[in-house]
Amino acid sequence: MTSPDGVRIACQVDGEGTPLVMVHGAGSGRWSFDLVRPHLHDRFVVWAVDRRGRGDSDDGNSYAIEREFDDVAAVVREAGPGALLFGHSYGGLVAAGAAARLDGLPALALYEAPMGGVLADEAWTTRFEANLDAGDRERAMRDFMSDVGGYGEAEIEAMQGTPAWAARLAASPTVPRELRAEQDRGMTDLRLGELGAPALLLVGSESPDWARRSTQAYAAAIEGAEVHTLDGHGHGASVSAPELLASELADFLSR
């Protein structure tokens, strides 16, 4: 489909039931939900988005997170009446921003969306860019997964050499712009107090400190939000516990 500014946004669509738009995080793509989607297909038509600048989606001439809000809002409208919305990590921030652009959104689910200025400071982002400029995407992405995502060394080692890791490396140039956009985005900018839709906030018991603090901030901003903890898992439950993540989403969104 085409976003309001003319950028073409690709979505993988499959399943049966209520439309569910899923928005991935930084340094990722629609493939990050590959293990989760099969557990949702019997209840939802899943729209897995490739955010602009990666996968099969096009990119704009310049970046602004507001354009991403527009992208996701347009996908939700395209998905049809009653479409639900879920976002993970930076994709959760994007989903929250898109929600304010949608009238009558039935429900919103966020898994460790950042609250603004918690993912990485300018010095860290500059080091990431220096590794990219030096041609060392492996080092840049390893640091990102460890320092920002909170993944352990063994988890990162297991990712390397896989098709998903190659896709992460391909998406790595989009990371700095998103980290800077997150630094500049405050909770009040999202107008979450006006949401008016049921909201589910997921957080892993083993997730980084920023994820827990952000989840608390979102819970304070969204009246009546439910907070569920994924026990024994961290920021990557879409890989470590896809069935559990799908179950949490299905149980809440079906209500």
Secondary structure as GFF3:
##gff-version 3
##sequence-region A 1 255
A	DSSP	beta_strand	11	15	.	.	.	ID=ss1
A	DSSP	beta_strand	18	23	.	.	.	ID=ss2
A	DSSP	three_ten_helix	30	33	.	.	.	ID=ss3
A	DSSP	three_ten_helix	37	39	.	.	.	ID=ss4
A	DSSP	beta_strand	44	49	.	.	.	ID=ss5
A	DSSP	alpha_helix	65	79	.	.	.	ID=ss6
A	DSSP	beta_strand	84	88	.	.	.	ID=ss7
A	DSSP	alpha_helix	90	99	.	.	.	ID=ss8
A	DSSP	beta_strand	108	111	.	.	.	ID=ss9
A	DSSP	alpha_helix	122	133	.	.	.	ID=ss10
A	DSSP	alpha_helix	137	143	.	.	.	ID=ss11
A	DSSP	pi_helix	144	148	.	.	.	ID=ss12
A	DSSP	alpha_helix	153	159	.	.	.	ID=ss13
A	DSSP	alpha_helix	163	171	.	.	.	ID=ss14
A	DSSP	three_ten_helix	172	174	.	.	.	ID=ss15
A	DSSP	alpha_helix	175	184	.	.	.	ID=ss16
A	DSSP	three_ten_helix	187	190	.	.	.	ID=ss17
A	DSSP	three_ten_helix	192	194	.	.	.	ID=ss18
A	DSSP	beta_strand	199	204	.	.	.	ID=ss19
A	DSSP	alpha_helix	209	221	.	.	.	ID=ss20
A	DSSP	beta_strand	226	230	.	.	.	ID=ss21
A	DSSP	alpha_helix	237	240	.	.	.	ID=ss22
A	DSSP	alpha_helix	242	254	.	.	.	ID=ss23
###
